[in-house]
Amino acid sequence: MKHFVIASALLVAFTAQADRHMSQIDNIDFSHVSICDSFWSPRLDDLANKTIPHCIDQIENKTLRMSNFINAAKGHGEHSGLCYDDSDVYKAMEGMAYSLINNPDSIIERKLETWINMIADAQWDDGYLNTYYTIVAPTPRWTDMIMHEMYCGGHLFEAAVAYYSATGKQSFLNVAKRFADHMMQTFGPDKRHWVPGHEEVELALVRLADATGDKKYLDFAHWLLEERGHGYGSHGNGAPWGTEYCQDDKPVREITDITGHAVRAMYLFCGMADVAAKKADRTYLDALQLVWEDVTERNMYVTGGIGSSVHNEGFTEDYDLPNREAYCETCASVGLIMWASRMNRLFGDAGYIDVLERTMYNAALAGVQLGGEKFFYVNPLESDGSHHRQEWYGTACCPSNISRFLPSMGNYIYGIDKDNIYVNLFIGNKTEIDVDSVPVHMSISGGYPFAGDVKITVKPEGSLPRNIKLRIPGWCDEYALKINGENRKFTKQNGYVTIPVDKMGADIELSMAMPVNIMAADPKVKENLCKRAVMRGPLVYCMEECDNPCYDAATINHDSEFCVEDGEGLLRNFKILKTNEGNITFIPYFAWDNRKPGKMKVWVDLGK
């Protein structure tokens, strides 16, 4: 049994700090990736058949979010909910559009068209769009930077781009452009200063620039980033923690340490990465690498969750990682996945994908119930039995974020640059990639994340002018490779092995040993002194009271032995772990709180 020590939360093979070149890796868009995977396909089916209809019902009938757009169009009536509730509609629409790409559905498409018409009717003549300010705002628009006007706008832009990508229709994109143009007529060089209190619009503007081919939206995103840290922010009473809460305490290129609200920070770093990639701004790259190290080595949980404090929904001080009080907002996990993917594309290091994978399979996936109709906002690593998923929240950012993340996760499997095709994740799929006008058919199969045997097939229709860069996960110490049936060895660099492929293609077999590993936290994490956590492959495991009559007295040792068994009932398609003595059962963390209510913990006391 191997015994690992992890710096606050994570063990990764990460070398990008020593290699500061900028890569030009593009993800293969999920619209070209057909997922056929024993683990993920049932979740995507639940998303299409349960999660998205559930979100539609909540938005239309339970929370009256769409009534806000109807009343805004009329110019009178009540506003239901909070100042940022428009964003939940937009995120759900983004998920609906993404789902259409791989799951065409005329009912969902008509629903989107209906909602788009309602939203367009609510837009002001000058392009402004926000139902709260239209109906009930106590102050004039664009006077309080904490009030989420640009945040809501950013999610509108992302939804509009998604709808355009799914259908080719410009109607929603036209709404987005009008609102973005209004922002640029109000703010910018030689106009008003502005610092969005909740970042998101920056990355969305880059996406809008890509979709429209209009560079002015990229330039505006850059301008907004450059506004931070110069005293231009006036965040009203919404930020009692000061400018650090909104990442407005210093210019973005001077950021070294993580501060403030976790979701805001993740979206900021995504925007910085996007702008840096487009404008080749090396000062942004230096800042992003420094803050990445601070987040992942000193402020991240073993599950990949981030943001430890309920008080600011974010970060406090290094190594402050309580378990029962952990916040770990689902939205922050989605944001970290988005940022990690961008960092991998910038630097070509698989260590970023290690973080992405860890967060995806644990902290993010725990955010949605098996079945897809209940959600966690907060993802603690220990529960006294009172913490449960809910059908919706007053602030419903997490359900709608899950609804857009899951159907687009095919984005993270493959990448391509001028020399290589990257295989980053081992999700079962089929895809066809156009490489310099050569169609390349690829597929991945296997039983990941519960089995370590993966098969990748590469079949080009001509000479393939690329190598395959195959990621070897940071958790994997022992692996074997076969190429076309022959045992081969390759040197691993930056977490990848480089496999040449000729015009005949290749069958690549990767066999990764998946022992149960017992993890110790860095001693600076005082919460976990004399405790251990259990992992197998990319999955973090936990104890639930319903499986363990000895729950309160349970202990493990650094040399405890485990057997791997098939789960039962709701867990029948998963692998569970049992100590060889049989007295302790561990289940995947993402699956907790799906059966009987009761206590749960990830970190277990160390035996005497």
N, C-alpha and C positions, 0 to 999 in steps of 0.2 A: 504494500500500500504506500503510495507516494504522499508526501506531506509537503505542501507548498505554503510559503509565506507570501502574502499579497500586500502590496503597498496600498493601504486603505481599502482597496476593493478588488484590484484587478492584476492578473498576470498576463502580460502580452509580450510578443516579440515585436518591439517597436524601435525602429532605427531612424525615423525620418528627421530627428533632431540633428543628426550628423550629415544629412543630405538635403540641402536647401534649394535644390533645383525645382523649377516649376514644371510639372508634367502637363500634358494636354490630353487627358483621358476623358472620353465621353462615355456616359452610360448608354447601353442599348435600351431604348425606350420600351417600357413594359407592353406597349401596344403590339410589339413584335414578339412577345414572349407568352407562350401558352403554358400555364402552370398545370401540371398533372402530377400531383404529389400526395402521397398518402397522409402526410401530416397537414399540409396547407390547404389542399383542395376542399376538405370538409369545412374549413373556416371560411374560405371564399364563398362556398355555397351558402353558408349561414349568413354571410355578409349580404349577398344578393337577395336571399329569400326572407331574411329576418331583420338584420340590422338596419338596412336602408329603409324598408317599409316602416320599421319601428321609429326611425328618425323622422320620416315624413309625417307619421301620425302625431308624434310629439310636437312637431313644428306647426302643423296645421290645426290640430284639434285640441291638444292638451295645453300648450303654452301660448297659442295664438300669435306666434311670431309672424306668420304671413298676414294676419290682420293688421299688424303695424304698417306694412307696405300699402295695404288697401286704404287705411286711414290717412297715411301720409299723402297718398295720391289725391284724396278728397280734400285734404287740408284741415280736417277736424276729426274729432274722435279721441279715444283713449289710446295710450301707449302701454302695452303689456310688457313687463320685464325690465331689463336693465339697459344701460346706455350702449352696451356692446353686443346686444343680442342679435343684431343683424349678421354678425360674423358667424354665428352658429348655422344660419340659413345658408350662407355662402359655402362654408366648409362641407355641409351635407350635400349641397349641389355639386361641389367638386367631386365628392365620393360617388354621387349618382352618375356623373359624367364618366368618371373612370370606369365604373362598373359596366357602363354601356359599351365600352371599347371591346371588352372580352366577353360580355354577356348582353348582347342586344336585347332590348326590352321596350316594346312600343309604349307600354303604360308609363314607364319611367321617363321615356323621352317626351311624351306629351305632358307629363307633370312638370318637367323642366321648362318646357315652352310656356306653360301657364304661369309658372313662377317668374320667369324672365319678363313676361309681359307686365306682371304686377310690379316688379322692381323698376322697369323702365318707366311705368306710369308715375312712380314715386320720385323720380329724378327731377331736380329743379331745372329750370331753363338754362341756368349757367353751368350745369353739369354736377352740382353738389348732390350728394346722396347719403342720407343718414336719417332713419325714421325717428330716432329719439330727438334729434335736434329739430326735425321738421314739426314734430307734434308737441313736445313738452319741455324742451330744454330750458332750464332756468337762466342760462346765460347765452349770449349770441354765439353762433358757430365760430370755430377757429379762435377761441379765446382761452381755452384750458387744454394744455397739451396732454393731460393725463386721461382725457375723455374718449380715447379710442376712435376718433374720427378717421385717422389714417390707417389705424389697425383694421377697422372694418373695411375700409377701402381696399387694403391690401388683399384681404381674403376674397373680396369681390373680384379683383383682378385675377387671382389664381383660379377661381371658379370659372370665370369667363374664358380664360385660356384653355382650361380643361374641356369646357363645352365646345369650344372651337375645334380642339384636337379630336374630340369624339365625333362631331357631326359635320364639321366644315362650315357651320353656319356662323355668320358674323354678328347676329343680333345682340348677343350678350357682350361680345367684344366691343361693340360700338358704345354700349353703356359704360364699360370700363374705360375706354379711351376718353370719353367725355368727362368722366370724373377725374382721371389722371390729368387731363389738360386743364381742368379747373384748378387743381392743386398747383400746377406749374404757373398758371396765371396769377396765383395768389402769393406763392412763395418762390424763392430762388435768388440767384445773384441780382443785386440791385432792387430786390423786393423785400418782403418780410422774412425774418428769421423764423425757423420752426424746428423743434425737436420732438418727434413723436414719442409720447410717454410709454407706449407699448410698441416695440419694434415688430415689424412684419412687412410693412409696405415696401421696405428696401429690396428684399428678395423678390417680392411680387412684381415690382417695377422692372426688374431684370427679366423676369419671365414675360412680362408684357412687351418689352423691347424685342425679345426673341420671337414672339408670336407675330408681332406687327412689322418687324424689320425696321422699327423707328428708334434710332439711337438716342433720341432725346429723353426717353424714359430711363435708359441706363445712366445718362448724365445726371438726371434728377435724383436717382437712387444714390449716386456718388455724392452729390451735393448734400443730401440729407445725412449721410454718414459723416461727412466733414463738419456738419453743424454741431455735433456732439462734443461736450467737454469744454465749451467756450463761454458758458454762462448764459446761453440763449434760452435754456429751458425754464419754463415757469409752470411747474406741475401742480399748482393749486394745493388742495388739502389731501389729494389722493395718494401722495407719496410721503408718508410720515418718516420713512427711513432715509430721506434725502436723495441727492442726485445719484448716489451709488445704486439705489434700488432700480433706477431706470437706465443704468449704464451711461450716465451723462456727467460723470465726475471728471473725466479726462478725455482728450481726443482719442479716437478709436485706435490709431496707430501706436498709442502709448500704453495700451492695455497689456498688463502682464498677469494679473490675478483675477479670478472670478469673483464677482460681487453681485448682490441684489437678487432680483426675481429671475428664477431659472428659465422660464419659457421666453421671457423677453431677451435674455442673454443668448439663448440658442438661436433665436430668429435673427438677432443682430449678427452673430458670427456667420450664419448662412449668407446673409446679405453681404458682409465683408468678403467672404470667400468668392461669391459670385462676381462682385465688382473687381476684386483682385485678379480673377481669372480673365475677365474681359479687358482690363486695363493694365495688366502685368505690373501691379503695384506691389513691390517687394516689401515695403514697410508694413503693409497689411499682412503679408505672409508671416513676417517675423512675429507680429503681435499674435496672430492666430496660433502659431506653434507654441508660444509661451503660455497662452491661456489654456490651450488644449492640455498641456502637461499639468497645469494646476488643477483643471477639472478632473482629469482621469486618474491622476496619481495621488491626489490628496482630498478629493471631494466627491468621489463616486462610490456608490454601493457595489457590493459583489454582484447584484442583479443587473447592474448597468443603470440603475435609477440615480437621479441627481436632484438636488434641492432638498436639504434635510429639514428645513424649518417651516412650520406652519405659519409663523408670524409674518414672514415676508415671502412665503411660497418660494423660498430660494436658499441662498447660501449664507453661512455665518462665518466660521473660521475653519482653517484647515483641520481635517481629521475629526470634525464634529459630525459623527454619523450615528445618531441614536437609532435603535431598531423599532421599538413600538411607536415612537413619536415621529418616525421618518415620514416626510411628506411625499417625495418622489412622485410628483404629479405626472399623470399619463401623458399630458401634452409635452412636458419637458422631455420625456423619453422619446416621443416622436421627433421633437426638435433636435435631440442629440443624434438620432439616426440620420436625419437630414444633413446635419453638420458633418458627421463622420464620413458620409459618402462624399461630400464636397472636398474634405481634406484628403481623402484617398485619391480623388481625381486630380487634386493639385500636386500631390507629392508622390503618388505611386507606391505607397507603403501599405502593406497588408495589415499592419497594426491598427490602422483606422477601421478596417473592416472587422477586426476582432472586437472592437468596441461596439460597432454597429450590430454585429451578430449577437453579442452578449445582451445588449439592450433589447433587441428585437424579440428574442426567444424568452426573455424573462420579464423585465420591467414593463415593456410595452404590451406584450401579449397578455400579461396578467390583467391589463386594463379592461378586457372584455370577457364576459362570462362564456363558458362553453355553451353554445346555443345562440349567442350573439345579441341578447336583448337586455342585458344588465351590464353596468359599467362601474369600474373604480375610477374615482378622481384622484384619490390618494392611495399609494401602494406601499404600506409599511412592511417591514421585515419581521414583525412580530405582532400578534393580536391577542387580546384577552378574550376574544370571542364575540366582541361587539361590532366589529368592522365588517361590513357587507357591501356588495355591489348594489347599485340602485338603477331603476329604469331610466332616470333622467336627473338632472341637477338644475338648481336655479341659475348657476353659471354652468352651462352645458358644453363648454369647450372640448372636454375630453371625449364624450360620445361622438361628436361630430368629427373630431380629429381622427379617431379610430376609423370612422367610416370612410375617410379619404386616404388614410395610410394603407390599409390592407389591400385595396384593389390595385394600388400603385407599387406594391413592394417588388414586383418584377423588375422595377428600375434598378435594383441593387445587385442583381445576379451577375451581369456581364458589363465589361467596359472595353473600350477599343481606343488605341492610339495609332500612331504612324507605323509602329513596329509590331504591336502585340494585340491579341484578344485576351482579356482578363476574365478568368473564372473566379468570382469572389465568394459566392454562396452556393450551397449544394442543395438548392430547392429543385425538385423534379420538374422538368420543363422541356419544351421543344421551341426552337427559334430558328429563324432564317435571317442571316446578317448579310448585307451587301458590302463586300470588301473590295473597293476599287473595281466595281462592276462585276465581281465574282460572287455569285450566291454561295453562301456557306451555311449548311444545315448543321445545327448543333442540338444536342440533347443531354440532359443530366437525369440519372435515375439512381435509386438506392433507397435506403431506409432512414436517412438522416432526419432528425437529430438523434434518434435512438440507436442507429447502427452507423458504423464508421466506414462501410464499404460504399464507394461512390463510383459510378461509371459515367464517363463523359465521351460522347461520340462527336467527331468532327468530320464532316463530309463536304468538302468544297466541290464545286462544279468545274473547277479549273485549277490552275496554280494558285496557291494561297500565299500571298505576300505578307504573312504575319506568323509570329510564333504564338503559342498558347502560354499565357502566364497563369499558372495554377496556384491558387492560394493554399498554403499549408497553415491551418489555424494555429494561433499562439498557444492554445490549450493542448495541442497535439505534440507529444514527444517522440512517438514511434509511428512510422508509417512506411508503406511500401508502394512502389509504383510499377505498373506494367503498361507498356506501350505496344499495342498490337500483339498482346500475349507474351511479350518478353520482359523479364525483370530489368528495370533500368534505374540508374541513380543520377540525380542532378544536384547541382549546388543550389542551395536556397539563398536568395538575396532579397532583402526587404520583405521577407515573408512569402515570396513566390519562388517556384521553380519554373524555369523557362524550357518549354518543350517544342522543338522544331516539328513542323507538320508539312508534309509534301502534298502534292496534288492528289494523292491517293487517300488523304485524310488520316485519321487515327482513332483507335479505340483506346481510351485512357482509363485505367483502373487504379483508383486510389484507395488503399486500405489503411485506415487510421485506427490504431489501438484506442479503445475507450474504457480505460480503467476508471473506477470510482476514486476520485481525488478528495482528500480532506484538506481544507483550506484554513490557514490561520491569518488573521488580520495583522496589519502593521501594529506594533505595540503602541503607537501613538493614538490608535483608535481605542480609547479607554473602555468604551462600551463593550468591546469584544475580547478583552483580556480574559484568558481562561475559557474561551469559547472556540468552537470550530464550526465550519460550514462544509457542506457536501456538494460536490459537482461531479457530473459525468458528461463528457463532451462539452457542448456549449451551454448545457442546462444546469441551473441552480436548483437544488432540491430543498424541501422543507418538511417539517413534521406537522401533522395535524392531529388534534386531540382525538378525533373520531377513530383514528387508526391505532392509537397508542394509549392504552389504559395507564401506562407508566409515564405519561407525558411530563408531569411536573418533576419527576425524579430522573428523567432520561439523561444519560451522558454518553459521549463517545470519546475515543482516544485517537491519537495520531496513527495508531496501528490497527484500528478497528477494521474488520473485514466485512465486506458486503456481498450479497448475491443480487443479481438483476433478475426481476420477474415481470411477467405480464400483469398489468393492472386488471381490475374487474369493474363491472358496472360502467359508470361514466368514464372511468379511466381505462377501459378495456383496450384501447388502441395505443396506450402509453406504457413505458417501462417504469416500474417503481423499484425502489431499493429497500432491502432489508438487511439489517445486521445479521451475521451468520448465526448469532444466538437466537435470532427471530423475535427479539423483544422490541425492536424499533423499526418503524416503517417510514420511509421518506417518499414523497411524491413530487413531481415537477412543480416548482413554485408557481408557474403560470396557471396551474390547475387548482390552486387552493380556493376555498370558499365556493365550491360548486356542489358539495354534498351536504352533510350535516353541519350546522353551525357549531363553532367551537374554537378553541385556541389554536394558534399557529406560530411557528418560529423557524427562522432560517439558521440562526446561530445557536448552537446547542452547547450546554455546559461540558467542559472537559472533565473526564473522569479522574479520580484520584490515582 
